[in-house]
Amino acid sequence: MNRHRSMAFYVECLLLTVFLLGLTAVLAQLFSAARTQALEARRLTDAQRLAQNVSEEFYAAADEADFLRLAGLEETDAAGGEVERTGPSGESYRLSMELTEQPQTAGRTVTLRLAVRTTAGEELCSFDFVRYWPD
């Protein structure tokens, strides 16, 4: 009788151990997925804030040369270029900017295509901003 009790105790301990190992595996996967989603959310938030800053520079500029100066691009790159900026979280991002213009009757419509990428080259998002500049 005593032997059956000790055997039942060992079986119960074994089942409890298996249950705890399974629970640990599930929780590890859950926390790993949460970390991945948090990293993606942080990067998207940084990208949105950097894009907002560039759009404000674009709409505040008097002309293309002024925008290129504000954005940190060389004035020889009138069609755009690439700059590296640090996001609010401290991570660095590459911002690709491309300016295209369409002549109008009295001025021109300029489109800024902005792509925000990680330093590894993964594109996070892209935006198009349009504005009118008189001649």
Summary of the structure (lengths in Angstrom):
residues: 135
radius of gyration: 27.6
end to end distance: 101.0
largest distance: 101.9
contacts: 338
relative contact order: 0.12
helix: 50%
strand: 32%
